[in-house]
Amino acid sequence: MKNIVGLSGFGDSIYLEPLARREIESAMPGEEIAIHTNHPDVFAHLPAKKLPYNRKPDNAIKYSYLAGKANPKTTQLEDMGYVNTDEFMIKHSPIALLVCGYPAMGSQDDLVPEKQVVEKIVAEIKAKGYQVLHIGNGSKEEYKGATKIVSINYFQTVAMFKGADLIVCQQGWGTAMAEGLNKKCLVIFSHNFRTNHNPFLAQITPDKVCCKKSTFFMWDNEQKALPDEI
């Protein structure tokens, strides 16, 4: 087994990711590879074992900038083993933001899609490699498979949306934010509001809400596969 190891810190792991990816891409067919790290999430997208940090594993490929620290003529990236700075370009697991579980439009719970349907979609997009973060502001739900976070203000929310690869949301502000930032978006519509006594809710349709070609939708009471684009 080929063992890849850098230094133990979080920043060290970020510096290591492109080098570990290069080692994996150049591995022999069937060769098993392990990355020894304190920060396995940095390498979650790579087809390698993630083992607890070990500075001196057997058959180790080591990457460290320590030996070059005293040399003023090199950069830290060169000391790590990069030929030029452009080689240092990290990749990561795609990120999906889940915006769901909160009452809307005058505390209307009927806009919240069925929990088991949302969790099924979360499982399906995770199977595609996404890491899922649930923006839990105002949400009454916890969704299995999604890590709940809370945004403290508008600008933090914008930053999270801009960094995400996919937005999965109920009908509401998540759709507006995704479309305003030109983000790929999947809207899950609740079938419950179709029979709500409020006539305004009956006017909500996917054709009205999903305005951009990057926005897709599904109803929570329909058995429908994820769009190929997701």
N, C-alpha and C positions, 0 to 999 in steps of 0.2 A: 504494500500500500504506500502511495506517495503522500507524505505529510507536509502540509504547508503551514508555516508559522511566522508571525511577525512579532511586534511588541504587544503589550497587553492592553493598552489604552483604547478608548473609543476612537479618537483621531487616528491612532495607529491602524486600527481596523479599516477605517475609511481609506487610508493610504494604500492598504494591502489589497483592497477589493479588485482593482483592475489587474494586478499582478497574479492574484489567485485565479481570476477568470482566464488569463493567458495560459497559466499552467494547465487548467482544465481543458482548454481548447486544444492544447498540444499533446494531451495524454494519449497513450496507446489505447486502442480499442479494448474495452473490458478492464482497463486499469482502474483500480479503486483509489479514490482521493479523499483525504480528510483535511479539514481546516481546523486548527486548534485556536480557539478564540474565546474571549470573555463576552463577545458581542455577536452572537449567531444571527441576529436579525439583519446585520449588514450583509450577510452572505446567504440569506434565505432563498434567493432566486437562483443560486448556483447548484448544479447537480453534484454535490459532494457531501460527505458526512461532516457534521459540525460537532467537534469534540471539545470538552473543557480545555481551557488554556494550559498548554504544556510548553515550556520554553525549549525543551530539548527532547522532542519525540524521536523515535527511531526513523531512519531514512528521511531526514528532514530537509526540506527546502526552506531556507531562512531568508527573510527580508527584513533589513534593519538599516536605519540611517545613522546609528550610533557611531560606527567606525569613521564616518566622514564628517562628523560634527566639527572637528577642529580644523577642517580645510575650508578656508574662506573663498576658494575659487569654485566651489560646487554648491548646488542648491540641495535642499533636503530631498527633493524628488530624484535628483541624480544619485544621491547617496542611497536611496531606496532601490535603485535599479532601473529607473526610467531613462530612456535614451534622450527624450525631449519632453518638455512640459505638456505638449498636446497628447501624449500617451496617457496622461493622468485624467481619465474621464470615467467617473464611477457610474455604475448601473445599479438598479434596485428593483425589488418587487413592485409591480404596478399597484397603485393606491386607489381604492374606491372609498368615497365618502357616502355614508348612509345618513339620510336626513328623513327621519320617520318616527312616528309614534306620538306626535303632539297634536292636541286639538287645534282647530283653526276656524276662521270665519265665525267668530262669536261662540267659541268653545264647542265647535261641532266635532264630536267624536266620529261621526259617520264618514269623515274624510280619511280616517286612519285605516289602512289596509289590514287584512287579517294577519295576525302575528306569524302563524305557521307558514304562510305564503312568503312573507318577508324573509323568514329564516331559511326557507328552501332556496330562495334567490341568493341569499348571502352564501350558502353552502356551494351553490353552483358557480358563483363568480370566484370564490376562493379556490375551487377546483381548477379554475383557469389561471391561477397564480396570483390573484389580487390579495392584498392585505386590506382588511375592511375596518374603517374607523367610523363609529356612530357618533355624530354630533348630537348630544343628548339634551341640548337646551330645550326645556319645556316638555321633553318626552316622558310619557308615562310607562314606556316599555324598555326592557332590556332584551337585546336580541342575541341569541346564541351565535357564536362565531364572529361577533363584531366587538371591537374594543371601544367602550364608551368614553368620550371625551366631552369637555364643555368649553365652548368658545366664550371668551370674556368680553369681546366687543366686535363691532362690525369689521374692523380692519383685520383682526385675527381670523375671522370667518373668511374674508376675501383671500387671505394668504393660504388658508387650507384648501379652498376651492381651486385656486390657481395652481397649487402643487399636486392636485389630484388628477388621476387619469380618467376616472369615471365617477359620476354622481348618480346615486340610486336614491330616489326620494318619492314621497307621497306628493300629491298635488298640493302646491303651495309655494312658499318662498324659495325652497331649494331649486325648483324648476326655473324661477326667475333669475336666481344667481347663476345657475349653470348656463342658461342661454345668454345671459349678459356677458359672461366670460368666455363664450364659445367653447364650452366643455361638453364632452360626450355625456349624455344623460339618459337614464332609464326611469320613467315615471310609473309608479305602481298605483293604479286607480282602485279605490274601494268601491265595490258594487253597492254598498249600503246607501250611499247618498242618492242613488237613482230613485229610491222610494221615500226620501226625506220629505217632510211636509213643507220645507222651505222651497218655494218655486225657483229661487235664485240658484240653488244647488243643482237643480235639474238642467240648468243651462250650461253646466260645466261638462265639456266633452274633450276628448283627446285632440280633436281637430282645432278646438279653440285654444287649448293650453300648449300643445306641442308645436311650436311655431318654426323651429329650425330643423334642418335635415339631420343634425347631430343628436336630436332628441327622439327617443323611442318610448313605447309605452306597452303596458299590459294590464289587464284587469285581474284582480285578485281571485276571482271565481272562475277563471278560465285556465285550462291546462295548455300552456303555451311555452315553447322553447325560447331561450334567450336569443335575441337577435345575433346574427353572425358577426356583426361589427363589434360586439362586446366580447 
